[in-house]
Amino acid sequence: MATEINEVNLATLVSKLYYYEGKTQDEISRSLKLSRTKIGRLLKRARELGLVTIRINLNPAEFSALEQELKARFGIQRALIAIDHDDEVEQRAAVAQCVADYLTETLTDQTTVAVGMGRNLGAVTAQLGAPPPRRCTFVSSIGGSLKAGEGLNSDHIARRFAAAFGGRSETLYAPAHVTDHELRKRLLLDPTVQQTLNRARRADMALIGIGDLSESSYLVGMGWYTPLEIAHARLNGTVVDVSGYDFLDIEGRPSAPELHDRVIALSHDDFRRIPNIVAVASERNKTMPLLGALRSGIISTLATSAGNVRLIIELDEQTKAQAADDAEPGLV
């Protein structure tokens, strides 16, 4: 145990000398009387332990051009664009870091944030580090699910946000999904449920995930919908679920009414009333869902990868061109 602690301390010291003071590995080797190979191993170990994180930012000109294009096409306020990674976990972390930086920059005391569920939102809390304290309130905007676990559940994510910023969290004490429409109506009339949902509706900001509505999605994995229901919805043009509640087609129009009204959460209309909706999606298969969500007009801030942004723009062009061709009358 002592040996492990000593190695961590030494890795920290070597990292400070190398990254902060600009010493070369040879200089550090001579100063600490350690081999250059040992210094290289300690620097690698520091990255593995998370003592050092290396971030590569996009070319500022390219970043600005992509963001301005998204603003012009979809009327969003801000784009948080991460560099592309081949590894899905690294990509999620990169997008999450952009959101963590954005929250650290924009949150102020008394801000209320409505928090959705999903892996991408959960990943943001892991990138926060120790931000300046903010007396914020993080409110669950969707109920809980036993199968979701700490990584996906809104309640757990909201609590981690509150712990990082020194704020408070509020749980929505209801199941996220029910199969009985009448039960859902009764639960929505419960005073405790109403109080939390009303607080979420009055939020200054909402963090939401964008789902791809696939047969392998976590909505199916948690048993909310069957693969057959999802396949049927996709055949009828549904391409995206917003926080597991609202379902939209490629034009951002409501779709799949048969899947609606099963979830206890904020709705599409509720999100429209919140000043800043931050949509977070890192996966490469989210291009079409993101386009549908952007066209719906509810997104204010988009956080995704540079590759996704380029594909969204390309897909937007293609679908508009196809729609124009379809609308053009045939030759007589």
C-alpha positions in Angstrom: 0.0 0.0 0.0 2.8 2.4 1.0 4.6 1.6 -2.3 1.5 2.4 -4.3 1.0 5.7 -2.5 4.7 6.6 -3.1 4.3 5.9 -6.8 1.2 8.1 -7.0 3.1 10.9 -5.2 6.1 10.5 -7.5 3.9 10.5 -10.6 2.2 13.7 -9.4 5.6 15.4 -8.8 6.9 14.3 -12.2 3.7 15.5 -13.9 4.0 18.9 -12.3 7.6 19.3 -13.4 6.9 18.1 -16.9 3.6 19.8 -17.7 3.6 22.9 -15.4 7.3 23.8 -15.3 8.1 22.7 -18.8 11.1 20.5 -17.8 12.2 17.8 -20.3 12.2 14.2 -19.3 16.0 14.2 -19.3 16.1 17.2 -16.9 13.6 15.5 -14.6 15.6 12.3 -14.8 18.8 14.0 -13.7 17.0 16.1 -11.0 15.3 13.1 -9.4 18.1 10.6 -10.1 15.7 8.3 -11.9 16.1 6.7 -15.3 14.5 8.4 -18.3 12.4 5.1 -18.8 11.1 5.4 -15.3 10.1 9.1 -15.9 8.2 8.0 -19.1 6.4 5.3 -17.1 5.4 7.7 -14.4 4.0 10.1 -16.9 2.0 7.3 -18.5 0.8 6.2 -15.0 -0.3 9.7 -14.2 -2.6 9.7 -17.2 -4.0 6.3 -16.4 -4.8 7.4 -12.8 -6.5 10.6 -14.0 -3.9 12.8 -12.4 -3.2 14.3 -15.9 -5.8 14.8 -18.6 -4.8 15.8 -22.1 -7.3 17.8 -24.1 -7.0 18.6 -27.8 -9.2 21.5 -28.9 -10.6 22.0 -32.3 -9.0 24.5 -34.6 -10.8 27.7 -33.5 -11.7 28.7 -37.1 -13.3 25.3 -37.8 -15.1 25.3 -34.4 -16.5 28.8 -35.1 -17.6 27.8 -38.7 -19.4 24.7 -37.5 -21.1 26.5 -34.7 -22.2 29.4 -36.9 -23.6 26.9 -39.5 -25.7 25.2 -36.8 -26.9 28.5 -35.5 -28.0 29.6 -39.0 -29.7 26.4 -39.9 -31.5 25.6 -36.6 -31.6 28.8 -34.6 -29.7 27.4 -31.6 -27.9 29.7 -29.2 -24.7 27.7 -28.7 -22.8 24.6 -29.9 -20.4 22.7 -27.7 -18.3 20.7 -30.1 -15.8 18.0 -29.1 -13.0 16.6 -31.1 -13.6 13.2 -32.7 -12.5 10.0 -31.1 -12.6 6.4 -32.4 -13.4 5.0 -29.0 -17.0 5.5 -27.9 -16.1 5.9 -24.2 -13.4 8.5 -25.0 -15.9 10.3 -27.3 -18.5 10.4 -24.5 -16.0 11.8 -22.1 -14.9 14.4 -24.6 -18.4 15.7 -25.2 -19.1 15.5 -21.4 -16.0 17.6 -20.8 -17.4 20.3 -23.1 -20.7 20.3 -21.1 -18.9 20.3 -17.8 -16.9 23.4 -18.8 -20.0 25.1 -20.1 -21.9 24.5 -16.8 -18.9 25.7 -14.8 -18.9 28.9 -16.9 -22.6 29.6 -17.0 -24.2 28.4 -13.8 -24.8 31.0 -11.2 -26.3 31.0 -7.7 -30.0 30.3 -7.6 -30.0 28.6 -11.1 -32.4 25.7 -11.4 -31.5 22.9 -13.7 -33.9 20.2 -14.8 -31.9 17.0 -15.2 -32.8 14.1 -17.6 -31.4 10.6 -17.7 -28.9 8.6 -19.8 -25.3 7.7 -20.1 -24.2 11.0 -21.7 -25.7 13.1 -18.9 -24.2 10.8 -16.3 -20.8 11.2 -18.0 -20.8 15.0 -17.4 -20.7 14.6 -13.7 -17.4 12.6 -14.0 -15.8 15.5 -15.8 -16.7 18.3 -13.4 -13.7 18.0 -11.0 -14.0 20.7 -8.4 -15.9 23.6 -9.9 -16.5 26.9 -8.1 -19.4 26.5 -5.6 -22.8 27.4 -6.9 -26.0 27.4 -4.9 -27.9 25.7 -7.7 -30.9 23.3 -7.6 -30.8 20.2 -9.8 -34.3 18.8 -10.2 -35.1 15.4 -11.7 -37.2 15.9 -14.8 -38.1 12.2 -15.1 -38.9 9.5 -12.6 -36.7 6.6 -11.6 -36.2 3.2 -13.0 -34.9 0.2 -11.0 -33.0 -1.2 -14.1 -31.3 2.0 -15.0 -28.9 2.1 -12.0 -26.8 5.0 -10.9 -25.3 5.6 -14.3 -28.6 6.4 -16.0 -31.1 7.5 -13.4 -31.9 11.2 -13.3 -32.0 11.2 -9.5 -28.5 9.9 -9.1 -27.2 12.2 -11.8 -28.9 15.3 -10.2 -27.4 14.3 -6.8 -23.9 14.1 -8.3 -24.3 17.5 -9.9 -25.4 19.0 -6.6 -22.5 17.4 -4.7 -20.0 18.8 -7.3 -21.4 22.4 -7.2 -22.3 22.4 -3.5 -26.0 22.9 -4.4 -29.1 20.8 -3.7 -31.0 18.2 -5.6 -34.7 17.3 -5.8 -36.0 13.8 -6.6 -39.1 13.1 -8.6 -40.6 10.4 -6.5 -42.3 8.4 -9.1 -41.5 5.6 -11.6 -40.2 6.8 -14.9 -42.3 4.4 -16.9 -45.7 2.8 -16.3 -47.7 0.5 -18.6 -51.1 1.7 -17.4 -52.3 5.0 -18.8 -54.8 5.5 -16.0 -52.1 4.9 -13.3 -49.9 7.5 -15.0 -52.8 10.0 -14.8 -53.3 9.3 -11.1 -49.6 9.6 -10.3 -49.5 13.0 -12.1 -52.2 14.2 -9.8 -50.1 13.3 -6.7 -49.1 16.6 -4.9 -45.5 15.4 -4.4 -45.1 14.5 -8.1 -46.8 17.8 -9.2 -44.5 19.9 -7.0 -41.3 18.4 -8.4 -42.5 18.5 -12.0 -43.7 22.1 -11.6 -40.3 23.1 -10.2 -38.6 21.4 -13.2 -41.0 23.2 -15.6 -39.8 26.5 -14.1 -36.1 25.6 -14.6 -33.6 28.0 -16.1 -31.9 25.2 -18.0 -32.6 21.6 -18.8 -30.1 18.8 -19.6 -31.5 16.2 -21.9 -30.4 13.1 -23.8 -31.2 12.3 -27.4 -32.1 8.7 -28.1 -31.8 6.8 -31.4 -34.9 4.7 -30.9 -33.2 1.5 -31.8 -34.2 -2.0 -30.8 -31.0 -2.2 -28.7 -31.5 1.1 -26.9 -31.7 1.3 -23.1 -35.4 2.0 -23.4 -35.8 -1.5 -24.6 -33.2 -2.9 -22.2 -35.2 -1.4 -19.3 -38.4 -3.0 -20.5 -40.2 0.2 -21.3 -40.9 -0.8 -24.9 -40.6 -4.0 -26.8 -38.3 -4.4 -29.8 -41.5 -4.8 -31.9 -43.0 -1.5 -30.7 -39.7 0.3 -31.5 -39.5 -1.4 -35.0 -43.1 -0.4 -35.7 -42.5 3.2 -34.7 -39.4 3.4 -36.9 -41.3 2.0 -39.9 -43.8 4.8 -39.4 -41.0 7.4 -39.6 -40.0 7.9 -35.9 -36.3 8.6 -35.6 -35.7 10.1 -32.2 -36.8 10.0 -28.6 -36.3 13.0 -26.4 -35.5 11.9 -22.9 -37.5 8.8 -23.4 -40.7 10.7 -23.5 -41.4 12.5 -26.8 -41.0 10.8 -30.1 -40.3 12.8 -33.3 -39.8 12.2 -37.0 -37.0 13.5 -39.1 -38.8 16.9 -39.5 -39.1 17.2 -35.7 -42.8 16.5 -35.7 -44.5 14.5 -33.0 -44.6 10.8 -33.9 -45.5 7.3 -32.4 -48.5 8.4 -30.3 -48.8 4.7 -29.2 -45.6 5.1 -27.2 -46.6 8.4 -25.7 -48.2 8.9 -22.2 -46.3 6.1 -20.5 -43.5 8.2 -19.0 -43.7 10.4 -16.0 -41.5 13.3 -17.0 -41.4 16.7 -18.6 -43.0 16.8 -22.0 -42.0 18.3 -25.3 -44.2 21.3 -24.6 -42.7 21.7 -21.1 -39.2 21.9 -22.6 -40.3 24.6 -25.0 -40.9 26.9 -22.0 -37.5 26.4 -20.5 -35.0 29.1 -21.7 -32.0 26.9 -22.3 -32.3 23.3 -23.4 -28.9 21.6 -23.5 -29.0 18.4 -25.6 -26.1 16.0 -25.1 -25.3 13.2 -27.6 -21.9 11.7 -28.3 -22.6 8.6 -30.3 -22.0 8.4 -34.1 -25.5 6.7 -34.6 -27.2 9.9 -33.3 -26.9 12.0 -36.5 -30.5 11.4 -37.7 -32.0 11.7 -34.2 -30.1 14.9 -33.6 -31.4 16.3 -36.9 -35.0 15.5 -35.9 -34.5 17.1 -32.5 -32.9 20.2 -33.9 -35.7 20.7 -36.4 -38.2 20.5 -33.6 -37.0 23.8 -32.3 -36.6 22.8 -28.6 -32.8 22.7 -28.5 -31.0 25.8 -27.4 -27.5 24.4 -26.9 -26.2 21.3 -28.6 -23.2 19.2 -27.3 -21.8 16.6 -29.6 -18.8 15.7 -31.7 -17.4 17.6 -34.7 -18.0 14.5 -36.9 -21.7 14.5 -35.9 -22.0 18.2 -36.6 -20.6 17.7 -40.1 -23.0 14.8 -40.7 -26.0 16.7 -39.4 -25.3 19.5 -41.9 -24.8 17.0 -44.7 -28.0 15.1 -43.8 -29.9 18.4 -43.5 -28.9 19.3 -47.1 -29.7 15.9 -48.5 -33.2 15.6 -46.9 -34.1 19.2 -48.0 -32.9 18.4 -51.5 -34.9 15.2 -51.5 -38.0 16.9 -50.2 -37.7 19.5 -53.0 -37.4 16.8 -55.6 -40.5 15.0 -54.2 -42.5 18.2 -54.3 -41.6 19.1 -57.9 -44.4 18.2 -60.2 -43.7 15.5 -62.8 -43.3 16.3 -66.5 -46.4 15.8 -68.6 
